Amino acid sequence: MDFTRTNEQESIRSAVRSLCAQFPDEYWRELDRASDYPERFVRALTDAGWLGALIPTEYGGAGLGIADAALIIEEINASGGNAAVAHAQMYTMGTVLRHGSDEQKGRYLPRLAKGELRLQAFGVTEPEAGSETTRIKTMATRRGDRYVINGKKIFISRAEHSDLLLLLARTTPYDELTDKTRGLSVFIVDLRAAVAAGRIVVRPIETMLNHHTTELFIDDLEVPASDRVGEEGMGFRHIIDSWNAERILIASESLGDGRWFVERAAAYASGRVVFGRPIGSNQGVQFPLAQAHARLEAASLMRDKAAWLFDHARKCGAEANMAKLLASQAAWDAANAAIDAYGGYGFAREYDVERKFRETRLLLVAPIGNNLVLAYIGQHVLGTAARSTSRSSISRTACRRQRKMRRDERSRTCWLARRGAGRSVSCASSVR
Ligand SMILES: Cc1cc2nc3c(=O)[nH]c(=O)nc-3n(C[C@H](O)[C@H](O)[C@H](O)COP(=O)(O)OP(=O)(O)OC[C@H]3O[C@@H](n4cnc5c(N)ncnc54)[C@H](O)[C@@H]3O)c2cc1C
């Protein structure tokens, strides 16, 4: 097994590090204070080609894989910045590249690669459905060569800073579906035009961090059928390719944050002298940082494995989810070790620890709560229960297994009922 990075990967890291050096702590601190979007940073990232990293070369992109994109994202966060301001342009590619038509790719990708357009908004979450994505209600109704979309989305980040929106909407009512993972479809929406025409109203949501997230109110929005990505009704399956990419990139943001905390805190602990010696010489300060470092290194291996599988078009749901889980936890351990090492100074804005602390906390909850990741591992990797959690990347085999288990259970109950041994049940009702 070869764990060394290629020369190309090392040069990606060093180029991104140099770019980030032009955007020091004060830049991010001031944006955080003013709740401003890092327009200058995103422009620089685009001009350098990093936001087109995953776009194939024939469309003017860099043609890199997710393993390389992961390094770009990790370096941004390790430098003290926050890749969340621009990461969607990378993970939305998971769906667009694998399921978009040649016509769609030809229409959008060259302009995205050049930086003429931004695809920075990903519209999945809804207020009532929450983590249960298969329950979303935003409805896309087919009328001739168009869809008319109505509904509401919540926590849709960067909608005010993106030209396009990758939107998940329902095309078949939930109650009419046998397989609840069907009936959803993905659309590329011209967000700027929709907002200008009053078909999408964007309402910013203030949060504990500088994240530019919003609510979207969608009212009779017309989208050409040619902007549907992939098959109608298969949107949930198509979006999983973006979710897996997103998990790998979120793991990378976590790893970058974690490295930042450990490096900064180790340096601070070596220089801060109390009781006549550097605080870092006390095991109570040193060990949590050492522990965090070890956990980050381990999570990094899982991230690399997930990225390798993704790039080789192999199944990677389990690994992408585990990478997200382990890296976000490791980063959070590092954040706590760092704030302890800094003592009172960890709470002072000028040290940036509290800002990164807030940013890192999000990664335990979004884009998927770690409970849901554990539920995915428990149910779909270990097969320990039959309830489905739709935000996870459900495998078809696991779904089939669950349906068969439910059918078997139902048959058993009916069999017992017919013999007067079981609960009273209606054996005629359908079993999925
Ligand atoms: C700053 C921010 C930015 C975001 N950006 C985007 C975006 O750009 N696009 C987008 O589509 N979404 C976005 N989201 C939404 C995010 O993906 C959701 O918040 C997340 O998926 C959880 O959904 P929810 O908030 O509705 O929580 P709920 O589904 O209500 O869950 C609440 C809590 O209960 C836990 N929980 C739920 N069900 C179970 C269960 N069965 N077992 C155990 N625990 C459970 C969850 O893990 C969570 O911790 C963003 C969120 C935030 C906060």
The ligand as a Gaussian input file, in Angstrom:
#p B3LYP/6-31G(d) Opt

LIG

0 1
 C      -25.706000      26.486000       8.420000
 C      -26.448000      25.422000       7.671000
 C      -26.294000      25.309000       6.300000
 C      -27.031000      24.368000       5.577000
 N      -26.929000      24.334000       4.207000
 C      -27.768000      23.515000       3.498000
 C      -27.807000      23.596000       2.068000
 O      -27.069000      24.364000       1.429000
 N      -28.703000      22.813000       1.413000
 C      -29.558000      21.955000       2.055000
 O      -30.333000      21.283000       1.403000
 N      -29.531000      21.865000       3.420000
 C      -28.665000      22.620000       4.145000
 N      -28.658000      22.570000       5.529000
 C      -29.607000      21.702000       6.195000
 C      -28.957000      20.504000       6.867000
 O      -28.592000      19.565000       5.901000
 C      -29.990000      19.994000       7.881000
 O      -30.043000      20.950000       8.927000
 C      -29.643000      18.668000       8.401000
 O      -29.784000      17.724000       7.365000
 C      -30.588000      18.254000       9.557000
 O      -31.937000      18.494000       9.228000
 P      -32.844000      19.311000      10.268000
 O      -32.105000      20.535000      10.643000
 O      -34.216000      19.466000       9.719000
 O      -32.883000      18.372000      11.541000
 P      -33.963000      17.234000      11.940000
 O      -34.164000      16.271000      10.811000
 O      -35.153000      17.908000      12.515000
 O      -33.138000      16.530000      13.078000
 C      -32.847000      17.187000      14.322000
 C      -31.851000      16.352000      15.087000
 O      -32.416000      15.069000      15.329000
 C      -31.549000      14.069000      14.845000
 N      -32.355000      12.994000      14.277000
 C      -33.330000      13.096000      13.324000
 N      -33.832000      11.875000      13.063000
 C      -33.160000      11.004000      13.851000
 C      -33.204000       9.590000      14.020000
 N      -34.040000       8.823000      13.301000
 N      -32.363000       9.019000      14.917000
 C      -31.517000       9.790000      15.653000
 N      -31.407000      11.123000      15.523000
 C      -32.221000      11.720000      14.629000
 C      -30.696000      14.730000      13.756000
 O      -29.438000      14.088000      13.622000
 C      -30.549000      16.133000      14.290000
 O      -29.452000      16.209000      15.149000
 C      -27.899000      23.480000       6.270000
 C      -28.015000      23.560000       7.656000
 C      -27.328000      24.525000       8.360000
 C      -27.508000      24.617000       9.836000

